[in-house]
């Protein structure tokens, strides 16, 4: 039997993490959660997931910095990153400049709220191209 696909969800919104986990587990993905940028980086290194779903606006370290550090670390740089955020609709409510996202090497981007079907479709596409 193939080993289950492991997905790391990094988001400070626990309700959203639980909902995302439920959706992903419905397809038998193994889900690991982290609730801030530092914890997310630590778990990315420990767990070596097949995919990372990453929020932008978080405490300790925003998603832009987390993505930059993932892509800058040869041990985990090849893990695809899907940015899932409401950042576009919240411009101006955080002190993170929009330009911070321009140089990101994330493989995918999806706006919150996202329907379960869209999320699963995007995850499946990203795992196929890995």
PALORO-33600 format. One record per residue: residue number from 1; z, y, x negated of N, C-alpha, C in turn; residue in one letter. Coordinates in nm, 4 decimals. Layout:
<rs>
<r num="NUM" n_c3="Z" n_c2="Y" n_c1="X" ca_c3="Z" ca_c2="Y" ca_c1="X" c_c3="Z" c_c2="Y" c_c1="X" residuo="A"/>
...
</rs>
This chain:
<rs>
<r num="1" n_c3="0.0000" n_c2="-0.1201" n_c1="-0.0847" ca_c3="0.0000" ca_c2="0.0000" ca_c1="0.0000" c_c3="0.0000" c_c2="0.1253" c_c1="-0.0884" residuo="X"/>
<r num="2" n_c3="-0.0805" n_c2="0.2226" n_c1="-0.0520" ca_c3="-0.0879" ca_c2="0.3471" ca_c1="-0.1300" c_c3="0.0434" c_c2="0.4243" c_c1="-0.1169" residuo="X"/>
<r num="3" n_c3="0.0773" n_c2="0.4945" n_c1="-0.2228" ca_c3="0.2020" ca_c2="0.5720" ca_c1="-0.2145" c_c3="0.1798" c_c2="0.6898" c_c1="-0.1203" residuo="X"/>
<r num="4" n_c3="0.2848" n_c2="0.7280" n_c1="-0.0460" ca_c3="0.2667" ca_c2="0.8378" ca_c1="0.0507" c_c3="0.2345" c_c2="0.9690" c_c1="-0.0213" residuo="X"/>
<r num="5" n_c3="0.1558" n_c2="1.0506" n_c1="0.0459" ca_c3="0.1224" ca_c2="1.1826" ca_c1="-0.0079" c_c3="0.2450" c_c2="1.2710" c_c1="0.0072" residuo="X"/>
<r num="6" n_c3="0.2813" n_c2="1.3396" n_c1="-0.1020" ca_c3="0.4010" ca_c2="1.4236" ca_c1="-0.1012" c_c3="0.3597" c_c2="1.5706" c_c1="-0.0958" residuo="X"/>
<r num="7" n_c3="0.4182" n_c2="1.6438" n_c1="-0.0012" ca_c3="0.3890" ca_c2="1.7864" ca_c1="0.0154" c_c3="0.5189" c_c2="1.8650" c_c1="0.0025" residuo="X"/>
<r num="8" n_c3="0.5159" n_c2="1.9676" n_c1="-0.0822" ca_c3="0.6312" ca_c2="2.0566" ca_c1="-0.0995" c_c3="0.6066" c_c2="2.1827" c_c1="-0.0173" residuo="X"/>
<r num="9" n_c3="0.6992" n_c2="2.2143" n_c1="0.0732" ca_c3="0.6913" ca_c2="2.3360" ca_c1="0.1540" c_c3="0.7958" c_c2="2.4338" c_c1="0.1000" residuo="X"/>
<r num="10" n_c3="0.7490" n_c2="2.5518" n_c1="0.0548" ca_c3="0.8400" ca_c2="2.6535" ca_c1="0.0003" c_c3="0.8362" c_c2="2.7746" c_c1="0.0934" residuo="X"/>
<r num="11" n_c3="0.9443" n_c2="2.7941" n_c1="0.1682" ca_c3="0.9511" ca_c2="2.9044" ca_c1="0.2653" c_c3="1.0974" c_c2="2.9295" c_c1="0.2976" residuo="X"/>
<r num="12" n_c3="1.1355" n_c2="3.0573" n_c1="0.3100" ca_c3="1.2760" ca_c2="3.0880" ca_c1="0.3392" c_c3="1.3085" c_c2="3.0787" c_c1="0.4874" residuo="X"/>
<r num="13" n_c3="1.2088" n_c2="3.0580" n_c1="0.5728" ca_c3="1.2306" ca_c2="3.0472" ca_c1="0.7174" c_c3="1.2553" c_c2="2.8996" c_c1="0.7516" residuo="X"/>
<r num="14" n_c3="1.3820" n_c2="2.8647" n_c1="0.7682" ca_c3="1.4177" ca_c2="2.7231" ca_c1="0.7895" c_c3="1.3569" c_c2="2.6659" c_c1="0.9172" residuo="X"/>
<r num="15" n_c3="1.3450" n_c2="2.7458" n_c1="1.0219" ca_c3="1.2862" ca_c2="2.6987" ca_c1="1.1478" c_c3="1.1395" c_c2="2.6629" c_c1="1.1239" residuo="X"/>
<r num="16" n_c3="1.0700" n_c2="2.7500" n_c1="1.0509" ca_c3="0.9291" ca_c2="2.7240" ca_c1="1.0202" c_c3="0.9152" c_c2="2.6001" c_c1="0.9305" residuo="X"/>
<r num="17" n_c3="1.0028" n_c2="2.5862" n_c1="0.8337" ca_c3="0.9978" ca_c2="2.4693" ca_c1="0.7441" c_c3="1.0162" c_c2="2.3416" c_c1="0.8277" residuo="X"/>
<r num="18" n_c3="1.1142" n_c2="2.3422" n_c1="0.9183" ca_c3="1.1380" ca_c2="2.2242" ca_c1="1.0024" c_c3="1.0166" c_c2="2.1924" c_c1="1.0894" residuo="X"/>
<r num="19" n_c3="0.9555" n_c2="2.2960" n_c1="1.1477" ca_c3="0.8382" ca_c2="2.2756" ca_c1="1.2328" c_c3="0.7212" c_c2="2.2206" c_c1="1.1498" residuo="X"/>
<r num="20" n_c3="0.7007" n_c2="2.2787" n_c1="1.0318" ca_c3="0.5918" ca_c2="2.2347" ca_c1="0.9434" c_c3="0.6145" c_c2="2.0900" c_c1="0.9011" residuo="X"/>
<r num="21" n_c3="0.7394" n_c2="2.0586" n_c1="0.8699" ca_c3="0.7764" ca_c2="1.9232" ca_c1="0.8279" c_c3="0.7453" c_c2="1.8229" c_c1="0.9399" residuo="X"/>
<r num="22" n_c3="0.7806" n_c2="1.8577" n_c1="1.0631" ca_c3="0.7552" ca_c2="1.7703" ca_c1="1.1780" c_c3="0.6056" c_c2="1.7438" c_c1="1.1932" residuo="X"/>
<r num="23" n_c3="0.5253" n_c2="1.8501" n_c1="1.1813" ca_c3="0.3794" ca_c2="1.8372" ca_c1="1.1939" c_c3="0.3248" c_c2="1.7459" c_c1="1.0835" residuo="X"/>
<r num="24" n_c3="0.3663" n_c2="1.7713" n_c1="0.9599" ca_c3="0.3156" ca_c2="1.6929" ca_c1="0.8465" c_c3="0.3623" c_c2="1.5474" c_c1="0.8518" residuo="X"/>
<r num="25" n_c3="0.4874" n_c2="1.5275" n_c1="0.8919" ca_c3="0.5394" ca_c2="1.3907" ca_c1="0.8996" c_c3="0.4718" c_c2="1.3097" c_c1="1.0104" residuo="X"/>
<r num="26" n_c3="0.4127" n_c2="1.3786" n_c1="1.1085" ca_c3="0.3394" ca_c2="1.3089" ca_c1="1.2148" c_c3="0.2167" c_c2="1.2371" c_c1="1.1568" residuo="X"/>
<r num="27" n_c3="0.1744" n_c2="1.2781" n_c1="1.0385" ca_c3="0.0617" ca_c2="1.2126" ca_c1="0.9690" c_c3="0.1113" c_c2="1.1303" c_c1="0.8489" residuo="X"/>
<r num="28" n_c3="0.2398" n_c2="1.0999" n_c1="0.8500" ca_c3="0.3015" ca_c2="1.0181" ca_c1="0.7449" c_c3="0.3016" c_c2="1.0800" c_c1="0.6062" residuo="X"/>
<r num="29" n_c3="0.2954" n_c2="1.2135" n_c1="0.5993" ca_c3="0.3132" ca_c2="1.2793" ca_c1="0.4701" c_c3="0.4622" c_c2="1.2818" c_c1="0.4401" residuo="X"/>
<r num="30" n_c3="0.4960" n_c2="1.2701" n_c1="0.3136" ca_c3="0.6361" ca_c2="1.2831" ca_c1="0.2710" c_c3="0.6567" c_c2="1.4317" c_c1="0.2424" residuo="X"/>
<r num="31" n_c3="0.7568" n_c2="1.4938" n_c1="0.3060" ca_c3="0.7752" ca_c2="1.6380" ca_c1="0.2927" c_c3="0.9050" c_c2="1.6699" c_c1="0.2193" residuo="X"/>
<r num="32" n_c3="0.8938" n_c2="1.7575" n_c1="0.1197" ca_c3="1.0083" ca_c2="1.8073" ca_c1="0.0451" c_c3="1.0140" c_c2="1.9571" c_c1="0.0738" residuo="X"/>
<r num="33" n_c3="1.1340" n_c2="2.0116" n_c1="0.0965" ca_c3="1.1457" ca_c2="2.1537" ca_c1="0.1297" c_c3="1.2245" c_c2="2.2293" c_c1="0.0231" residuo="X"/>
<r num="34" n_c3="1.1855" n_c2="2.3556" n_c1="0.0049" ca_c3="1.2603" ca_c2="2.4484" ca_c1="-0.0804" c_c3="1.2643" c_c2="2.5805" c_c1="-0.0049" residuo="X"/>
<r num="35" n_c3="1.3775" n_c2="2.6514" n_c1="-0.0154" ca_c3="1.3970" ca_c2="2.7690" ca_c1="0.0684" c_c3="1.3910" c_c2="2.9025" c_c1="-0.0060" residuo="X"/>
<r num="36" n_c3="1.3575" n_c2="2.9004" n_c1="-0.1340" ca_c3="1.3302" ca_c2="3.0254" ca_c1="-0.2050" c_c3="1.2429" c_c2="2.9933" c_c1="-0.3263" residuo="X"/>
<r num="37" n_c3="1.1941" n_c2="3.0961" n_c1="-0.3922" ca_c3="1.0994" ca_c2="3.0779" ca_c1="-0.5009" c_c3="1.1530" c_c2="2.9974" c_c1="-0.6180" residuo="X"/>
<r num="38" n_c3="1.2767" n_c2="3.0243" n_c1="-0.6582" ca_c3="1.3335" ca_c2="2.9525" ca_c1="-0.7729" c_c3="1.3491" c_c2="2.8031" c_c1="-0.7427" residuo="X"/>
<r num="39" n_c3="1.4019" n_c2="2.7742" n_c1="-0.6238" ca_c3="1.4194" ca_c2="2.6338" ca_c1="-0.5838" c_c3="1.2823" c_c2="2.5658" c_c1="-0.5731" residuo="X"/>
<r num="40" n_c3="1.1838" n_c2="2.6399" n_c1="-0.5226" ca_c3="1.0486" ca_c2="2.5864" ca_c1="-0.5088" c_c3="0.9880" c_c2="2.5472" c_c1="-0.6431" residuo="X"/>
<r num="41" n_c3="1.0040" n_c2="2.6333" n_c1="-0.7422" ca_c3="0.9515" ca_c2="2.6033" ca_c1="-0.8764" c_c3="1.0205" c_c2="2.4803" c_c1="-0.9349" residuo="X"/>
<r num="42" n_c3="1.1516" n_c2="2.4747" n_c1="-0.9177" ca_c3="1.2296" ca_c2="2.3621" ca_c1="-0.9702" c_c3="1.1818" c_c2="2.2317" c_c1="-0.9051" residuo="X"/>
<r num="43" n_c3="1.1643" n_c2="2.2334" n_c1="-0.7734" ca_c3="1.1224" ca_c2="2.1118" ca_c1="-0.7022" c_c3="0.9777" c_c2="2.0752" c_c1="-0.7361" residuo="X"/>
<r num="44" n_c3="0.8926" n_c2="2.1746" n_c1="-0.7601" ca_c3="0.7538" ca_c2="2.1453" ca_c1="-0.7975" c_c3="0.7529" c_c2="2.0656" c_c1="-0.9276" residuo="X"/>
<r num="45" n_c3="0.8385" n_c2="2.1044" n_c1="-1.0220" ca_c3="0.8451" ca_c2="2.0350" ca_c1="-1.1517" c_c3="0.9076" c_c2="1.8956" c_c1="-1.1380" residuo="X"/>
<r num="46" n_c3="1.0134" n_c2="1.8850" n_c1="-1.0555" ca_c3="1.0835" ca_c2="1.7566" ca_c1="-1.0394" c_c3="1.0021" c_c2="1.6565" c_c1="-0.9570" residuo="X"/>
<r num="47" n_c3="0.9470" n_c2="1.7043" n_c1="-0.8462" ca_c3="0.8843" ca_c2="1.6154" ca_c1="-0.7477" c_c3="0.7365" c_c2="1.5883" c_c1="-0.7746" residuo="X"/>
<r num="48" n_c3="0.6700" n_c2="1.6784" n_c1="-0.8467" ca_c3="0.5250" ca_c2="1.6678" ca_c1="-0.8722" c_c3="0.4494" c_c2="1.6318" c_c1="-0.7425" residuo="X"/>
<r num="49" n_c3="0.4569" n_c2="1.7209" n_c1="-0.6416" ca_c3="0.3925" ca_c2="1.6904" ca_c1="-0.5132" c_c3="0.2396" c_c2="1.6889" c_c1="-0.5250" residuo="X"/>
<r num="50" n_c3="0.1751" n_c2="1.6356" n_c1="-0.4215" ca_c3="0.0280" ca_c2="1.6322" ca_c1="-0.4175" c_c3="-0.0285" c_c2="1.7650" c_c1="-0.3685" residuo="X"/>
<r num="51" n_c3="0.0565" n_c2="1.8432" n_c1="-0.2994" ca_c3="0.0152" ca_c2="1.9723" ca_c1="-0.2444" c_c3="0.1394" c_c2="2.0579" c_c1="-0.2270" residuo="X"/>
<r num="52" n_c3="0.1232" n_c2="2.1895" n_c1="-0.2456" ca_c3="0.2338" ca_c2="2.2829" ca_c1="-0.2230" c_c3="0.1905" c_c2="2.3819" c_c1="-0.1152" residuo="X"/>
<r num="53" n_c3="0.2734" n_c2="2.3977" n_c1="-0.0123" ca_c3="0.2514" ca_c2="2.5006" ca_c1="0.0899" c_c3="0.3534" c_c2="2.6094" c_c1="0.0604" residuo="X"/>
<r num="54" n_c3="0.3041" n_c2="2.7308" n_c1="0.0401" ca_c3="0.3865" ca_c2="2.8374" ca_c1="-0.0167" c_c3="0.3832" c_c2="2.9643" c_c1="0.0673" residuo="X"/>
<r num="55" n_c3="0.5008" n_c2="3.0175" n_c1="0.0972" ca_c3="0.5141" ca_c2="3.1464" ca_c1="0.1656" c_c3="0.5099" c_c2="3.2569" c_c1="0.0602" residuo="X"/>
<r num="56" n_c3="0.4823" n_c2="3.3798" n_c1="0.1017" ca_c3="0.4793" ca_c2="3.4925" ca_c1="0.0075" c_c3="0.6110" c_c2="3.5693" c_c1="0.0074" residuo="X"/>
<r num="57" n_c3="0.6581" n_c2="3.6102" n_c1="0.1255" ca_c3="0.7757" ca_c2="3.6972" ca_c1="0.1322" c_c3="0.9024" c_c2="3.6120" c_c1="0.1366" residuo="X"/>
<r num="58" n_c3="0.9704" n_c2="3.6039" n_c1="0.0201" ca_c3="1.0911" ca_c2="3.5216" ca_c1="0.0074" c_c3="1.1897" c_c2="3.5885" c_c1="-0.0877" residuo="X"/>
<r num="59" n_c3="1.3172" n_c2="3.5501" n_c1="-0.0757" ca_c3="1.4163" ca_c2="3.6016" ca_c1="-0.1711" c_c3="1.4028" c_c2="3.5337" c_c1="-0.3085" residuo="X"/>
<r num="60" n_c3="1.4656" n_c2="3.5865" n_c1="-0.4056" ca_c3="1.4725" ca_c2="3.5453" ca_c1="-0.5475" c_c3="1.3409" c_c2="3.5610" c_c1="-0.6208" residuo="X"/>
<r num="61" n_c3="1.2324" n_c2="3.5107" n_c1="-0.5628" ca_c3="1.1031" ca_c2="3.5196" ca_c1="-0.6294" c_c3="0.9976" c_c2="3.5101" c_c1="-0.5206" residuo="X"/>
<r num="62" n_c3="0.9077" n_c2="3.6103" n_c1="-0.5106" ca_c3="0.8076" ca_c2="3.6030" ca_c1="-0.4034" c_c3="0.7017" c_c2="3.4976" c_c1="-0.4370" residuo="X"/>
<r num="63" n_c3="0.6245" n_c2="3.4622" n_c1="-0.3347" ca_c3="0.5246" ca_c2="3.3570" ca_c1="-0.3492" c_c3="0.4174" c_c2="3.3869" c_c1="-0.4525" residuo="X"/>
<r num="64" n_c3="0.3853" n_c2="3.5142" n_c1="-0.4711" ca_c3="0.2852" ca_c2="3.5498" ca_c1="-0.5725" c_c3="0.3343" c_c2="3.5068" c_c1="-0.7108" residuo="X"/>
<r num="65" n_c3="0.4616" n_c2="3.5385" n_c1="-0.7396" ca_c3="0.5188" ca_c2="3.5022" ca_c1="-0.8709" c_c3="0.5295" c_c2="3.3502" c_c1="-0.8857" residuo="X"/>
<r num="66" n_c3="0.5690" n_c2="3.2842" n_c1="-0.7761" ca_c3="0.5825" ca_c2="3.1383" ca_c1="-0.7796" c_c3="0.4463" c_c2="3.0749" c_c1="-0.8090" residuo="X"/>
<r num="67" n_c3="0.3432" n_c2="3.1196" n_c1="-0.7395" ca_c3="0.2090" ca_c2="3.0647" ca_c1="-0.7594" c_c3="0.1630" c_c2="3.0877" c_c1="-0.9033" residuo="X"/>
<r num="68" n_c3="0.1868" n_c2="3.2071" n_c1="-0.9531" ca_c3="0.1495" ca_c2="3.2420" ca_c1="-1.0902" c_c3="0.2185" c_c2="3.1475" c_c1="-1.1898" residuo="X"/>
<r num="69" n_c3="0.3466" n_c2="3.1202" n_c1="-1.1652" ca_c3="0.4216" ca_c2="3.0341" ca_c1="-1.2568" c_c3="0.3791" c_c2="2.8875" c_c1="-1.2448" residuo="X"/>
<r num="70" n_c3="0.3421" n_c2="2.8452" n_c1="-1.1244" ca_c3="0.2922" ca_c2="2.7075" ca_c1="-1.1071" c_c3="0.1622" c_c2="2.6932" c_c1="-1.1857" residuo="X"/>
<r num="71" n_c3="0.0704" n_c2="2.7877" n_c1="-1.1661" ca_c3="-0.0614" ca_c2="2.7795" ca_c1="-1.2291" c_c3="-0.0544" c_c2="2.8029" c_c1="-1.3799" residuo="X"/>
<r num="72" n_c3="0.0544" n_c2="2.8642" n_c1="-1.4254" ca_c3="0.0708" ca_c2="2.8892" ca_c1="-1.5678" c_c3="0.1427" c_c2="2.7762" c_c1="-1.6403" residuo="X"/>
<r num="73" n_c3="0.1870" n_c2="2.6743" n_c1="-1.5663" ca_c3="0.2605" ca_c2="2.5627" ca_c1="-1.6251" c_c3="0.1696" c_c2="2.4396" c_c1="-1.6291" residuo="X"/>
<r num="74" n_c3="0.1269" n_c2="2.3960" n_c1="-1.7484" ca_c3="0.0332" ca_c2="2.2843" ca_c1="-1.7597" c_c3="0.0798" c_c2="2.1558" c_c1="-1.6904" residuo="X"/>
<r num="75" n_c3="0.2119" n_c2="2.1378" n_c1="-1.6776" ca_c3="0.2658" ca_c2="2.0172" ca_c1="-1.6119" c_c3="0.2316" c_c2="2.0109" c_c1="-1.4634" residuo="X"/>
<r num="76" n_c3="0.2234" n_c2="2.1281" n_c1="-1.4001" ca_c3="0.2048" ca_c2="2.1302" ca_c1="-1.2536" c_c3="0.0866" c_c2="2.2165" c_c1="-1.2106" residuo="X"/>
<r num="77" n_c3="0.0106" n_c2="2.2697" n_c1="-1.3050" ca_c3="-0.0980" ca_c2="2.3633" ca_c1="-1.2731" c_c3="-0.2080" c_c2="2.3027" c_c1="-1.1861" residuo="X"/>
<r num="78" n_c3="-0.2233" n_c2="2.1705" n_c1="-1.1924" ca_c3="-0.3319" ca_c2="2.1088" ca_c1="-1.1150" c_c3="-0.2921" c_c2="2.0745" c_c1="-0.9715" residuo="X"/>
<r num="79" n_c3="-0.1690" n_c2="2.1056" n_c1="-0.9322" ca_c3="-0.1266" ca_c2="2.0816" ca_c1="-0.7930" c_c3="-0.1879" c_c2="2.1914" c_c1="-0.7064" residuo="X"/>
<r num="80" n_c3="-0.2664" n_c2="2.1541" n_c1="-0.6036" ca_c3="-0.3244" ca_c2="2.2586" ca_c1="-0.5178" c_c3="-0.2159" c_c2="2.3339" c_c1="-0.4397" residuo="X"/>
<r num="81" n_c3="-0.2376" n_c2="2.4649" n_c1="-0.4240" ca_c3="-0.1423" ca_c2="2.5501" ca_c1="-0.3538" c_c3="-0.2110" c_c2="2.6093" c_c1="-0.2299" residuo="X"/>
<r num="82" n_c3="-0.1488" n_c2="2.5903" n_c1="-0.1135" ca_c3="-0.1939" ca_c2="2.6517" ca_c1="0.0107" c_c3="-0.0930" c_c2="2.7595" c_c1="0.0452" residuo="X"/>
<r num="83" n_c3="-0.1388" n_c2="2.8834" n_c1="0.0434" ca_c3="-0.0496" ca_c2="2.9935" ca_c1="0.0795" c_c3="-0.0526" c_c2="3.0077" c_c1="0.2311" residuo="X"/>
<r num="84" n_c3="0.0646" n_c2="2.9986" n_c1="0.2923" ca_c3="0.0766" ca_c2="3.0121" ca_c1="0.4377" c_c3="0.1748" c_c2="3.1261" c_c1="0.4627" residuo="X"/>
<r num="85" n_c3="0.1218" n_c2="3.2374" n_c1="0.5125" ca_c3="0.2075" ca_c2="3.3557" ca_c1="0.5219" c_c3="0.1690" c_c2="3.4466" c_c1="0.6369" residuo="X"/>
<r num="86" n_c3="0.2640" n_c2="3.5278" n_c1="0.6764" ca_c3="0.2357" ca_c2="3.6333" ca_c1="0.7736" c_c3="0.2220" c_c2="3.7654" c_c1="0.6989" residuo="X"/>
<r num="87" n_c3="0.2036" n_c2="3.7576" n_c1="0.5670" ca_c3="0.1965" ca_c2="3.8762" ca_c1="0.4810" c_c3="0.0937" c_c2="3.9771" c_c1="0.5325" residuo="X"/>
<r num="88" n_c3="-0.0230" n_c2="3.9304" n_c1="0.5730" ca_c3="-0.1292" ca_c2="4.0211" ca_c1="0.6187" c_c3="-0.0825" c_c2="4.1055" c_c1="0.7379" residuo="X"/>
<r num="89" n_c3="-0.0076" n_c2="4.0429" n_c1="0.8290" ca_c3="0.0386" ca_c2="4.1173" ca_c1="0.9467" c_c3="0.1654" c_c2="4.1970" c_c1="0.9179" residuo="X"/>
<r num="90" n_c3="0.2267" n_c2="4.1745" n_c1="0.8016" ca_c3="0.3515" ca_c2="4.2442" ca_c1="0.7705" c_c3="0.3359" c_c2="4.3459" c_c1="0.6579" residuo="X"/>
<r num="91" n_c3="0.2124" n_c2="4.3795" n_c1="0.6250" ca_c3="0.1916" ca_c2="4.4777" ca_c1="0.5184" c_c3="0.2776" c_c2="4.6003" c_c1="0.5444" residuo="X"/>
<r num="92" n_c3="0.3428" n_c2="4.6474" n_c1="0.4436" ca_c3="0.4257" ca_c2="4.7662" ca_c1="0.4612" c_c3="0.5701" c_c2="4.7334" c_c1="0.4940" residuo="X"/>
<r num="93" n_c3="0.5975" n_c2="4.6097" n_c1="0.5390" ca_c3="0.7364" ca_c2="4.5755" ca_c1="0.5688" c_c3="0.8038" c_c2="4.5122" c_c1="0.4478" residuo="X"/>
<r num="94" n_c3="0.7261" n_c2="4.4860" n_c1="0.3436" ca_c3="0.7865" ca_c2="4.4351" ca_c1="0.2203" c_c3="0.7439" c_c2="4.5269" c_c1="0.1065" residuo="X"/>
<r num="95" n_c3="0.8095" n_c2="4.5145" n_c1="-0.0072" ca_c3="0.7732" ca_c2="4.6014" ca_c1="-0.1192" c_c3="0.6741" c_c2="4.5332" c_c1="-0.2129" residuo="X"/>
<r num="96" n_c3="0.6103" n_c2="4.4268" n_c1="-0.1650" ca_c3="0.5128" ca_c2="4.3544" ca_c1="-0.2470" c_c3="0.3750" c_c2="4.4177" c_c1="-0.2249" residuo="X"/>
<r num="97" n_c3="0.3079" n_c2="4.4637" n_c1="-0.3309" ca_c3="0.1761" ca_c2="4.5228" ca_c1="-0.3123" c_c3="0.0720" c_c2="4.4173" c_c1="-0.2752" residuo="X"/>
<r num="98" n_c3="-0.0212" n_c2="4.4530" n_c1="-0.1869" ca_c3="-0.1275" ca_c2="4.3614" ca_c1="-0.1462" c_c3="-0.2066" c_c2="4.3163" c_c1="-0.2686" residuo="X"/>
<r num="99" n_c3="-0.2237" n_c2="4.4056" n_c1="-0.3643" ca_c3="-0.3009" ca_c2="4.3735" ca_c1="-0.4842" c_c3="-0.2401" c_c2="4.2579" c_c1="-0.5626" residuo="X"/>
<r num="100" n_c3="-0.1118" n_c2="4.2290" n_c1="-0.5391" ca_c3="-0.0466" ca_c2="4.1198" ca_c1="-0.6111" c_c3="-0.1161" c_c2="3.9868" c_c1="-0.5827" residuo="X"/>
<r num="101" n_c3="-0.1814" n_c2="3.9769" n_c1="-0.4684" ca_c3="-0.2469" ca_c2="3.8513" ca_c1="-0.4310" c_c3="-0.3869" c_c2="3.8349" c_c1="-0.4843" residuo="X"/>
<r num="102" n_c3="-0.4459" n_c2="3.9395" n_c1="-0.5368" ca_c3="-0.5863" ca_c2="3.9328" ca_c1="-0.5761" c_c3="-0.6140" c_c2="3.8384" c_c1="-0.6920" residuo="X"/>
<r num="103" n_c3="-0.5208" n_c2="3.8294" n_c1="-0.7857" ca_c3="-0.5454" ca_c2="3.7456" ca_c1="-0.9020" c_c3="-0.4947" c_c2="3.6034" c_c1="-0.8865" residuo="X"/>
<r num="104" n_c3="-0.4467" n_c2="3.5691" n_c1="-0.7681" ca_c3="-0.3863" ca_c2="3.4374" ca_c1="-0.7478" c_c3="-0.4880" c_c2="3.3259" c_c1="-0.7590" residuo="X"/>
<r num="105" n_c3="-0.4427" n_c2="3.2171" n_c1="-0.8149" ca_c3="-0.5299" ca_c2="3.1009" ca_c1="-0.8289" c_c3="-0.5021" c_c2="2.9970" c_c1="-0.7210" residuo="X"/>
<r num="106" n_c3="-0.4480" n_c2="3.0389" n_c1="-0.6078" ca_c3="-0.4208" ca_c2="2.9430" ca_c1="-0.5002" c_c3="-0.5529" c_c2="2.8875" c_c1="-0.4485" residuo="X"/>
<r num="107" n_c3="-0.5500" n_c2="2.7614" n_c1="-0.4087" ca_c3="-0.6717" ca_c2="2.6961" ca_c1="-0.3605" c_c3="-0.6999" c_c2="2.7246" c_c1="-0.2132" residuo="X"/>
<r num="108" n_c3="-0.5980" n_c2="2.7724" n_c1="-0.1402" ca_c3="-0.6194" ca_c2="2.7973" ca_c1="0.0016" c_c3="-0.5246" c_c2="2.9033" c_c1="0.0537" residuo="X"/>
<r num="109" n_c3="-0.5596" n_c2="2.9598" n_c1="0.1679" ca_c3="-0.4809" ca_c2="3.0674" ca_c1="0.2274" c_c3="-0.4906" c_c2="3.0532" c_c1="0.3785" residuo="X"/>
<r num="110" n_c3="-0.3791" n_c2="3.0581" n_c1="0.4457" ca_c3="-0.3800" ca_c2="3.0474" ca_c1="0.5921" c_c3="-0.2743" c_c2="3.1428" c_c1="0.6478" residuo="X"/>
<r num="111" n_c3="-0.3081" n_c2="3.2111" n_c1="0.7567" ca_c3="-0.2142" ca_c2="3.3066" ca_c1="0.8166" c_c3="-0.1197" c_c2="3.2384" c_c1="0.9137" residuo="X"/>
<r num="112" n_c3="0.0069" n_c2="3.2811" n_c1="0.9133" ca_c3="0.1039" ca_c2="3.2378" ca_c1="1.0152" c_c3="0.0863" c_c2="3.3295" c_c1="1.1344" residuo="X"/>
<r num="113" n_c3="0.1122" n_c2="3.2888" n_c1="1.2537" ca_c3="0.1412" ca_c2="3.1505" ca_c1="1.2884" c_c3="0.0134" c_c2="3.0660" c_c1="1.2838" residuo="X"/>
<r num="114" n_c3="0.0286" n_c2="2.9395" n_c1="1.2502" ca_c3="-0.0857" ca_c2="2.8487" ca_c1="1.2413" c_c3="-0.0608" c_c2="2.7330" c_c1="1.3376" residuo="X"/>
<r num="115" n_c3="-0.1656" n_c2="2.6898" n_c1="1.4049" ca_c3="-0.1475" ca_c2="2.5781" ca_c1="1.4978" c_c3="-0.1340" c_c2="2.4489" c_c1="1.4181" residuo="X"/>
<r num="116" n_c3="-0.0630" n_c2="2.3507" n_c1="1.4735" ca_c3="-0.0491" ca_c2="2.2229" ca_c1="1.4028" c_c3="-0.1859" c_c2="2.1628" c_c1="1.3650" residuo="X"/>
<r num="117" n_c3="-0.2830" n_c2="2.1712" n_c1="1.4557" ca_c3="-0.4153" ca_c2="2.1135" ca_c1="1.4276" c_c3="-0.4818" c_c2="2.1836" c_c1="1.3091" residuo="X"/>
<r num="118" n_c3="-0.4724" n_c2="2.3170" n_c1="1.3045" ca_c3="-0.5313" ca_c2="2.3915" ca_c1="1.1926" c_c3="-0.4614" c_c2="2.3580" c_c1="1.0615" residuo="X"/>
<r num="119" n_c3="-0.3295" n_c2="2.3487" n_c1="1.0670" ca_c3="-0.2526" ca_c2="2.3173" ca_c1="0.9468" c_c3="-0.2932" c_c2="2.1799" c_c1="0.8926" residuo="X"/>
<r num="120" n_c3="-0.2964" n_c2="2.0791" n_c1="0.9801" ca_c3="-0.3311" ca_c2="1.9435" ca_c1="0.9367" c_c3="-0.4738" c_c2="1.9377" c_c1="0.8829" residuo="X"/>
<r num="121" n_c3="-0.5636" n_c2="2.0075" n_c1="0.9490" ca_c3="-0.7028" ca_c2="2.0092" ca_c1="0.9047" c_c3="-0.7141" c_c2="2.0698" c_c1="0.7654" residuo="X"/>
<r num="122" n_c3="-0.6450" n_c2="2.1803" n_c1="0.7426" ca_c3="-0.6500" ca_c2="2.2474" ca_c1="0.6125" c_c3="-0.5869" c_c2="2.1597" c_c1="0.5039" residuo="X"/>
<r num="123" n_c3="-0.4729" n_c2="2.0985" n_c1="0.5358" ca_c3="-0.4041" ca_c2="2.0111" ca_c1="0.4404" c_c3="-0.4954" c_c2="1.8942" c_c1="0.4023" residuo="X"/>
<r num="124" n_c3="-0.5573" n_c2="1.8304" n_c1="0.5029" ca_c3="-0.6444" ca_c2="1.7156" ca_c1="0.4755" c_c3="-0.7615" c_c2="1.7554" c_c1="0.3867" residuo="X"/>
<r num="125" n_c3="-0.8222" n_c2="1.8709" n_c1="0.4153" ca_c3="-0.9352" ca_c2="1.9191" ca_c1="0.3338" c_c3="-0.8916" c_c2="1.9412" c_c1="0.1880" residuo="X"/>
<r num="126" n_c3="-0.7753" n_c2="2.0036" n_c1="0.1714" ca_c3="-0.7279" ca_c2="2.0334" ca_c1="0.0359" c_c3="-0.6932" c_c2="1.9063" c_c1="-0.0407" residuo="X"/>
<r num="127" n_c3="-0.6408" n_c2="1.8065" n_c1="0.0270" ca_c3="-0.6054" ca_c2="1.6814" ca_c1="-0.0404" c_c3="-0.7309" c_c2="1.6035" c_c1="-0.0810" residuo="X"/>
<r num="128" n_c3="-0.8368" n_c2="1.6156" n_c1="-0.0024" ca_c3="-0.9632" ca_c2="1.5469" ca_c1="-0.0345" c_c3="-1.0274" c_c2="1.6050" c_c1="-0.1593" residuo="X"/>
<r num="129" n_c3="-1.0168" n_c2="1.7368" n_c1="-0.1760" ca_c3="-1.0837" ca_c2="1.8012" ca_c1="-0.2891" c_c3="-1.0007" c_c2="1.7923" c_c1="-0.4173" residuo="X"/>
<r num="130" n_c3="-0.8779" n_c2="1.7448" n_c1="-0.4049" ca_c3="-0.7869" ca_c2="1.7372" ca_c1="-0.5207" c_c3="-0.8417" c_c2="1.6445" c_c1="-0.6287" residuo="X"/>
</rs>
